[in-house]
Each structure stands twice: as structure tokens, then as C-alpha cells.
Amino acid sequence: MGAVPSSRMYHRAAVDSDAGIMYVYGGVHIRNRDKARLPADSEAGTVHCFKIHSYKWTTMTTTGGCRPCSTTLLAFGWHKGALWAVPDLPVDDRSSRNSSRASSKKGQQGYKLLRLDLYTKAWQEVTTVGKPPCQRSDACSIHHNSQIIVYGGKTVQ
């Protein structure tokens, strides 16, 4: 069976149907005694892997200077041998449009696109072109035809 991840909500999952693996990232759990929202995993960047054919869970510890520090992701998908993620912005960044933490290396405000190479298990920031989506929470996303499509949610003013 392997180490089954803890109960969680606001997590993301992506499936590599060729390899028969579902990847689960992040989320939070609610502590019963005071209803506090706590990260579901003790270390940022942890990815849980479920091998569909053997019903076995494993945990992948990842590396890289740009691991997602958020426990929630705006988007998460599988494409061409890698996991692609757009970390949700920390609450501090949502409230301040001029926050330096919300800016990427090139000074562009908003979200960053990250790629997890499954061979090296290292996260890398991917340079993007065009305008990123506006800051939002509670959105849905899918990966389709080499695109990450973000839909809905609440914009952060």
C-alpha cells in the first residue's frame, strides 16, 4: 500500500495515463480542536504518487530553489514527462499588488509557471510570455493541448 497521504482539501492531482500514475500535491487539513487550516504536508514541494495498477502510494521529495512554497496551486498538470504547476499566491501577495514576493525574476507581477522534472525531481521556473491571469482564488484548471487553462474563481482586488 505505501504511505497513504493524510486527508486534505484544496489539493491538486494530475495523471500520467501512460505510466498509470496519479500525482497529488499540496492541500490543507482542518485541525478539529480549533478549526485551523494547516498545510497537509510538513515540507513544501512534497508530491504523493499513486501507482494505479499496483494500488501503491509513494512520496516524492523534490528539490530546486523555486519549489512551490504555497500549499495550494492555481493549476497543476502532466505534460511531456513533467508536472507543471502554477502556485497560488500567498495571502500577503494577494493583498499587495506591489509585493516583491508576487513578482517573478523578470519583474512581472503575478503567477509563476513551475516545471517539475520527474527524472531529477527538481523544480524549475519557466519563462512565459504574455499577460498572466489576474490574481484569483478558488479557480479551476485543466491541462489541454499543451495549455494550462484557468477558469473561474474570485479575483483579488
N, C-alpha and C positions, 0 to 999 in steps of 0.2 A: 504493500500500500504506500509506503513512504510517509514523510511528514506532511500531514494534511494542513493546509493554511487555516488560520483562525477565521471565525465568522467575520464578515465585513460587509460594508456597503460603500458606494461611491468608488468602487474599483473598476478597472477596465480589463477586458480579455480580448485576445487575438488568437486566431487559429491558423496553423500551418497544416493544411489538409493533406499535403503530400507526405509529410513526416508523421502526421497523426498526433500533433502536439498542440495543446491549448496553453497559452501563456497568460498568467494573471498578474497584474501589477497594482500595488497600492490599495487605497481604500482606508476607511476608518471603522472603528468599532465603538459602540456606546458602552461606557462603564455603567453598570447597573446602579451602584450606590449613589452617584451624583449626576448621572446622565451626561458626563463629559465626553466629548468626541476625542478619541485618541488615535494616533496612527496605528494601522493594523499590523505593520511590520516595524521591528526595532531599528532597522537600518535602511536608509533611503537607497533606492536602486535595486532592492530585492525583487526578483522575478520568480514566481512559482510556475512550475511546468507540470502539466498533466498529460501523461502519455495515454492516449485514448485507447490503444489496442491492448495495453497491459494493465490499465487502471492504476497506474503508479504515479505518485506525486514526487517531485524532486524540487529542490530550491537552488536557484542560480544566484550566486553573489556576483555583482557586477563591479566594474572599476571605471575610471575615467574622471577627469576633472569637471565634467559637465553632467554628472548623474542627476536625474531629476530630484530636486530637494523637496518637491511637493508630494504629498501622499495621494493626491488626486491628479488625474490627467484630463485635459480637454479632449485629446484624441490619442488613440493607440491602434496600431495596425501592423500587419505582417506583409512584407513585400520583398521579393528577391533576396531571400536569405537573411533578412534583418527585421528587427522590430523598430517601428517608427513611433515616436511619441511627441506630443505637444503638452508639456507640463502646465497644469493650471497655475495661474499666478498666485503667489502668496497674498494673503489678505492685505498686508501692508502695501503691496504693489497695486492692488486694485483701487485702493483709496487715494493713491497719489499718482497722477499721470506723469509727473516729472521724476518719479523714483528711479534711482540709478540701477536698482536691482531688477526693474522691469525692462531695462534696455539690454539689447544684445551687444556683442562686441563691436558691431559697426554703428552703434548709436541708434538703431531702430527700436522704437518703443514696442512693447507688446510681447507676444509669444515667441518662443524659440522652438525650432524643429530639431529633435534629437534622434540619432540613429544608434541602435544597439547592435553591434556586430556580434553574432552568436558564436563565431569562431574564437575571437579574442575576449569576448564578454566585456567589451569596453564601449562606453557611451561616447559619442562624438556630436558636436554641434554642427548642423548642416546649414550652409549659407543659402538663403532663399532670396527670391526676387519678388517684387510686387508688394502690395499692401497687405499686412497680416490682418486676420479678423479682429474686430473690435473686442475690447476686454469684456468677457462674459462669464457667467457661471451657469451651472445646471444645463449645459448643452449636450446634445447627442452627436456622435460622429461615426463615420464608416470609412473604410478604405475601399475605393472602387477605381479600376482602370488607372492605376498609378497616381491617384489623387486621394488626399485626405479631405473628406467633405464634412464640415461642421455645420450643424443645423440647430436652430432654435436657441434656447437658453435665455438668460436675463442679462441685458447689457449692464455694465457697471459704469455709473456716471461719475 
